[in-house]
């Protein structure tokens, strides 16, 4: 399926049709996400800019679900740990009291599946990793509108635009806004007046972890549930009127069900992973928090397995979610490991730090002395066909764990690939 593009867009794609197909080229034609067109033009030398690394150049047509066959059918439950693999992974955490949890599964084709874990049921504040639950809730509600046509779902994503509103206030994560006519790229924070396609809001939520975009995507999933078949024609003014006229307790109940019910359908328990708070103050003004948020590496690993099995809504939705999960933007934390530069990495990171008064301590970003969560979820696909999935969560106080996560990514990769 190709999105309905303008004549100018169509001509741009046709003129570049003979060039090497990268994910941005394929991705723009299917989604109308203008950021991807910018990356395509840079990759092809048409515009100046930082070219994507080798691992970010996978064609959209080559992104596949890895567990849709008989192997995936056998993974209705997380398998028992492989003894040798478990020993290797445990050796990366020599101090038993370290505040690290991990679940890792090697699903390299042609080899037995291997699983290892450490403190996999310990609960952490999931932070931005929770945006994966918003993604699942969004596609779940979208499928209810068009139950028999993924093409209709995708067409809505790449043609319907919605206004940000107060929901995006405030977020410091900048987004890439590309003007396809002037070919000028601007990076800035989102504004209440911004209007983007649904696909672009999803992309901003995933590619740069924009909290405002996550709040908008959550909002739109709520509206899909409430208005059903009337959602495609819904106007921003009608949506705003609904949120202003509906009791907050009712809104909170609907909102939490929208993002948490799909997790329960996947067999993920409420103490393994749940969301209880919208990602922005602006969003929370509409939707009060309820039940708190928690995540475990076990819950996140169950999600990754079901994604690769094609069981989140259906295979087409799971595949589209995986494409949105693919890293074409700057890699950070775990995904920044040089060992992974040639690998296709599907990645989400999350953090939350909290400080309290302490003599001689000064609160610093990602160095909280009360709580200092940092979480990474990744699917790694190497050119040599080594494929594995990782969920890593930590709460190491007073220390920015980004470098530690990056170092662990290199060490984990080495253990997975050892003969």
N, C-alpha and C positions, 0 to 999 in steps of 0.2 A: 504494500500500500504506500502511495506517495501522497504527501499533503498537498492541498490545493494552494499552490504558490502563485505569486504575482507573475506577470509576463517577464519583468526584469529578473526575478529570481530564476524563472525557468531558463532564460537565456544564459545566465551565469552558470547554471548546472550543466547545460548542454555544451557550453564552450569548454568546460573543464572535464567533460566526460571521458576523455582519453587519458587523463592523468591517473597516477597511482591512487587507488581507492583506499582512503584512510577512514577511520571511524567518523571524523568530522564531516567528510564529504557525504557519506551514506547517511549519517545522522541528521544533517540539515534537510536533506531531501525528504526524509520521513517525518520530521518533527517541526520544522520551521523554527528551531532554536537557533537564534541568530549568532549566539556565541560560538556555535560549532562552525558556522560559515566563516567566521573570522579565523578560527584555528585552521580550517582547510586552506584559506588563502595564504596564511603564513607558512604552512607546511609545503605548499606548492610554490613558494617564493614570490607570490603576487603582492604580499604586504610584508613590511618589516616587522619583526617581532621574534620572541623566543619560540623556536620550533618545538613541538611536542617530542618528548623522549620516545625511544623505540617502543617501550611498553605501552605507550598511549596511542599507538598507530594501528591497533587491531581494527580490521573492517567490521562494521556492524553486522555484516552477513556471516562473519566467522565467530561471533559471540554465540555460544551454545550452552544449553543446560547440560550438565555433566552426569546427572543421575536419573535420567528419564527411562532407562531400560530396566532389565531384570535386577541389576545391581542396586538401583535405587529402590525398587520394590521391596528389597530385603531390609531396607533401613526404616522400618516402621518405628523402631526404637533405636536409641543411641547404643552402639555395640559396647561390649566389655573392652576395657583397655588392653591393648597389645603389650605384653610384658616387656619386651625389649624396647619398644618405642616409648613406653611409659618411663622406663629407667633413663633413657636418653633425655627426655623432656624434663623429668624431675631434676636431673643433674644441672639444669640451667638455673635452678632456684635452691641453692645450697642451704640457705637459712630458713628453717621451717616457719618462723614467725613473720616472714615477709608478707606484706599486704598485697600479694599478687594472686590472681586466679587466671586459669587458662583452660580452654578446651581446644583441641586440635585434631583434625581428621585428614588423613592422607587418602585422597581418592584418585590417585594416579591410575589411568586406564591400564588394564593388563596386569595389575598387581592387586593383592588382597587389600581390602580397606583396613587401615590402621587408625586406632583412636587412642588418645592419651589425654589426661586431665589433671588439674590440681585445684583444689578448693572450688570446684565447679558449681557448688550450690550456695556459695557465699554471696550475699546481696550487696550491690553497689548502686549508687545513683547513676543511671545510665547516661545522663546528659544527652548530647546530640545523637548518640547511637539510637535513641528512641525515635529518631526521624524515620527509621526503617519501619516502625510500626505505623507511622502516619502514612507512609508509602503503601503499605499493605491495606490499610483502611480505605485509602483513596481508591485503589484499584478494585477493592471489594464492592464499594458503592457504585463505581462506574459500571461494573459488570451487571448490576441490577437494572440499570437504565437500558442497556443494550445487551441482554443476556445471550443473544444468538449471533452477534456480529462484533468481532474485535475491530474490524475495519471502521465501524461506526464509532466505537469508543475512541480509536486513535484519531479519527477525523475531528471529533469534538475537542480533543486535547490540542490539536494544532490549528484550530480555528476560533475557539472561544477565548476571549480576553476578559480578565476581571481586574477591577481596581484594588489596590492594596488596602487603602483605608487605614484606620488607626491600628489595625491588627499588626502591622509591621513595626510599630514603635515600641521600643527602639532596638536597633541591632547594629553592632560595629562591623560586621562582616560585609565587605564590599562585594558587589556583583559586577560582571562584565556586560556592558550594554553596547551593542554594535549596531551602527547605522549602516544598513546595506546599500544605501544610495551614496553617502559621502565616504563610506568605508573607514569611518573613524570609530575607534573603540574608546569608551570611557569606563573607568572603574570608580564606583562610588557606593555609598550606602543606599538602601532603598528608602523611598519616600512614600508618604500616605497618598500622594497624587499619582504614583506610578501605575501604569496599566500594562500588564504582560499576558501572554498566552498561558493557558494552563500548563502546557508542556514546559514553558520557560520558568514558571514558578516551581515546578517539580525539579527542574534542572538546578535552579539556584539553591533549593533545599538540599540537594544531594552533592553537587559539585563543589560548592564552597560552604556548605553547612549553614546557610543563611537562616537565622531564627525567624525573621519576618516572613520569609518564604514558607517556612514550615507552618507558621501560624495560618497563613493564607490557604495552604493545601489542606490543613485540618479543617478550616472553616468551609472550604468547598466540599469536602467529604461529608460534613454535617448537612450542608444544603442539598447534596445529592440524596441523602437518606430522607430528608424531610419533604422535598419537592418531587422526588422521583422523576417520572417522565417529563415533568414540567421544568426540570432543572436546565436543560440546554437553552431554553428561551428566557431564563430568569434574568432580570435586570439587577444591577447593583443596588438600586434604590429599594427594590422589593426585598432583597436579601438583608439590607440594613434595617428595614422596617420589621422584618421577622425577628432579628436578634434584639431589637429594642422593645418589642412587645411581648416576648416570651419570657416567663419567669426564669431567673438565673438557675434555680435548682433543676428545672426541667432541661435547660440547655446543658448544664453540667452532666446530667445523666446521659443525655444523647451523645455528647461529645466523647465521654469516656467509653461508652459502648462501641462507638464507631471505630476507635483505634484498638480497643482491647479484645473485642469479640473475635476478630480474625485470628488473634494469637491463641485464644482458647480453642478455636476450630483446628488449629495446627497441633494441638496437644501440648501447648506451652502453658503451664500453670500460672496463676496470678502472682505467686511468690517467686516464680522464675523470671517473669518479665511483665511489667505493666507500666502504663503511663497514667499520671494523675494531674499533670499541670501543663497548660499551654506554654509555648516557648517564649512569649514576649509579655511585657507588662500590658501592652495594648490589647493583646488577645485575652489575657486574664481578666481584663476589665469587663469583657463580655462573658467569659466562661470561668467561673470560680474553680479552683483546684479541688480534687476529690480523690481520696484514697492513697495519695502519694505515688511516687515513681520508684521502681526498683528494677534491677537487672542482674542476671547471673550469666556466667559463660555457658552454662548448660542450656538456658533458655535461648540464648543467641545462637548457639550451635544448632539447636533444633530448628530454628528459623532458617539458617543457611542450608541445612539438609533439605527442608521442604521446598525452599526456593529452587535448588538444583534438581529436585524431583519434579518440578513443575506443578506443585500442589498448592501454591498460593493463588487462589481463585481458579486458575487453569493454566495450561502450559504457555499460552500466548501472553497472558498477564505476567506470569513468572519471568518469562524471557524479557519482556519489556522492562520490568523492574530491574533485572540484572543489567540491562543496557544502561539504565539510569544510574546504576550503582558503579559503573565502569569509570575509572579515573582518567579523565582527559585534562583536568586542571592541575594546579600545583599539588604535588604530593607532600604530605606532612607526617610527622610522628612515625608511626610504624611503617607507613607506606614510603617514607623518605629513605629507607635503607638502600644504599647503592647496590646491594645484592639483587634488588628487585627491579632495577632500571630497565631491563629488557623484558620483564614479565608483564603480562596483562594483570592489573590489580583492580579488584572490585572492593571498594574500601569506604568505611565510615568511621569517623573518630568522634569522641565526645569527652568533654571535661567539665568539671565544676569544682571550684575551690571556695572555701569559706575561712575567714580569719576571725580571731578573737584576741582581746588584749593579752599581751604577754611581754614581760620585761625583756628588753633587748631585742625584741622581734618587730620587724616592720613588714606589713602585709605587702606581698608582691604577687603579680599575676602568675597563676598556675603554681603557687608556692604556699597554699593555705596551710595554716597551723592547726586548724580544727578539722577540716576535711579537704582532701586534695585529690579528687577522682580524675583519672584519665583512662579512657577505654578505647580499644581498637577492635574493629571487626573487619576481616579481610578474606577474600578468595584470591588465591595466587595461582596463575596459570603461566608456567614457563614455556619457552619455545621448544624445549626438549620433552614436553608433554607431562612434566611433573605438575601435579595439581593438588592443592590442599587448602583447607579452610581453617581459620584461626579466630578465636574470640579471646581477647586479652583484656582484663580489667584490673586496675590498681588503685590504691589509696595510700600513697607514700607522702606523708606530710612534709611541708617546707622544702620540697624539691620538685622542680619542673621535670616531669618524667618523660618528656618528649624524646630526649636523647636516649634514655633507657629503653623506651619502646622501640626506637630505631635499632639500637644494638641488639635487642632481643629478636627483632625480625631477622637480622642477619644470622644470629645463632640458631634460631628455629629452622631457617631455611637450610642451613648446613646439616642439621640433624635429620630433616626430612629426606635430604638427597644423599645421605650416606648409604653406601651399599651394605 
